[in-house]
Amino acid sequence: MINLDAAVLRQAIQGDEEAFTRIVETYQRPVFNLCYRMLGQAQEAEDAAQETFWRAYQHLRRYDQQRPFATWLLSIAAHYCIDQQRKRRLPTLALELMPDEDAPDPAPNPERVFAQLEEKGQLQSLLARLGPQDRAAIILRYWYEFSEDEIAKTLQLTVSAVKSRLHRARKELALSWESQSTASLAERRKNESPAL
């Protein structure tokens, strides 16, 4: 995770708007990626990221400097996304390519690119089936490498609740992935079998 220069953070807390702009520039990609993975649609993620930074700006003086800034900021994003998911109560089935942190392969293999797009679409679909807090816990753990303690602080849960959510979510993802893979394999076999 990106670490912010402490001097920039102090300046922003004191009301320096240019310092806050540097905070936005530093964290815009991780915040957007978290929102995208939780909401599944780019436009909603952009709106959520903007709202996250607006809320951070409004409450920056309340930030506890004993806590990592990234954890505080991503917790604002996670809670906003959870609220949005609860409001809409509809499944998210985005099949677009999720933004990656890594640079693209300069000479992509078309078959590999298609397989990755399909797999990422399936993963986004599987994540959408999880409850909002379970999804947030999985995303924070595996995309942002938060510890169970950091996830607990971010989602305002106990560590044991986080462990339970992670266990349940991993099990649900594995079962869903297996079911989806089996159905996909059966469909391919059906399409490959010669007509009689």
N, C-alpha and C positions, 0 to 999 in steps of 0.2 A: 504494500500500500504506500501511496505517496505521503511523504512527510512535509509539512508546511514549515517554512522558516518562522521561528518563534517571534522574531521582530515584526514580521508582516502581520501576524495574528494580533500582537499587542497594538499595533497601529490601527488595525481594523476595529478592534474593541473600543479604541479611543475615538472612533468616528471617522477615520481616514477612508474615504470612499475609494480612492485609488488602491489602497491595500485590500479592500474587500473585492475589488475587481480582480486582483491577483489571486485571491482565494477562489473566486469563481473559475478563473482560467485554469487553476491548478486542479480543481476537483470536478469540473464539468463532465468529463468523460466517465469517471467512476459513478457519479450520481446518475447520469443518464443511463448507463448500463444497468445499474440496479433497478431503476424505474422501468426500463424496457423489459428486463427479465421478469419483473413482477406483474407488469400490466400487459405486455405482449404486443403493444402497438406503438409505433414510433411517435406519432403525434401526441398520444396520451403521455408517453414517456417525456417528451419535450415539455409539455405543460407541467407535468409533475416535477421535473427537474427545476423548472423556473419557479414553481411554488416553493420547492425546498429551499432554494437560495433566498427567496423573499422572506420565508419564515426564519431562516438562519440570520439574515440581516436584522430582522426585527428583534430577535432574541439573543443577539450576539453577546450582550452584556451579562446575560444569565449563564453563559457557557462556563462550566467548571473546568478550569485549566489543569486540574489534576487528571483529567480524563483525556484520552487521545482525541484530537479535533476530528479526525476522519470518522471515528466511531460516533461522535456526537452528530456530525453532519449526515452520515448515512442512516442514523436512527431517525432523523427527521424525515428523510426520504422514505424509509421503510414504513414508518407509521402513516405517512400521507398515502402511500400506495395501498396499504392495508385498508385505510378508510375508503379509498376510491373503490376497491374491490367489494367491500361490504355494501357500498351504496348501489352498485350496479348488479350484484348478485347473479351475474351471467358468466358462463365459461368463456375464457379467452382462448381462441384458437388461431394464433398468428402463425403463418407459415413463412414469414420473411426471414431473411438471414439475420441472426442476432449479431450485433456489433462485437467485434473481437478487439482485444487489447493488442494483439500482435500484428505486425505488418503482413500484408498478403504475400503469398508465394509469387515471385516474379514470372514463373513459367508454370501455371497451373495445368494439371492433367484434367481434361473435361470430365472424365468419369469420376475422378476423385472429388472434384468440385461439386458435381451433382450429388454424389453420395453424402458429402458433408452438408450440403443444403438440406437434403432430405432428413438426415440424422438430426440436424439442429432444429428443423421444423418439428420433428417428432418429439425432441426434448422439450421444446417450448410448449407443445401440446400436452405433454405429460406433466410439466410444471403447472400448467393451468388447471389441472385436475386437483391439485393440492389446495388445502385451505390457505388463506392469506398468511397466517403466522407460520405455518409449516413451510410454505414456499419461501418466505423471508428467511427463515432459519437455514434452509438448504442453500439458498443463494449466497447468504453471508458466509456460510461455512466453506462452500466449494468454489465460489467465484472470487470471494474477497479474503478467504483464508482466515476468517475471524476465529478466535478460540471460543470454546463454549461459554466461558466467562464473559467475553466481549459480546457475544450474541445475547446472553442473558441481560446484560446492561442495556444493549441497544433496543431489545424488544420488551424490556421491563418484565422479565420472567425470572424464575429461579434457574440455577444451573441444572437441577434435576429435571425441570420442565423442558429445558432446551434439549437435554439428552433424550428425553422421551419423545419430543417432537421430531428430532433428527432420526431416531430409530424408526418411528412410525412412518415418516415421510420416505426414508430410504426403502423401507419394505414396500410401501405403496408404489413407489416409482419402479422398483424391480418387478413387481407383479404386473404392473401396467405395461412396462417395456416388454416383458416376456409375452404377454397376451397380444400386444401389438405386433411383435416380431413373428409370432406363430400365425397370426391372421395374414400378415404380409406375405409370408412364405407360402401359405396355402393359396393365396390369390395368384402368386407368381406361378406356382405349379399348375394351377387351373388354366392360366393363360398359355402355358407352354405345352400342355398336353395336346396331342393331335386330335383333330376332329374326326369322328367316325362316320 
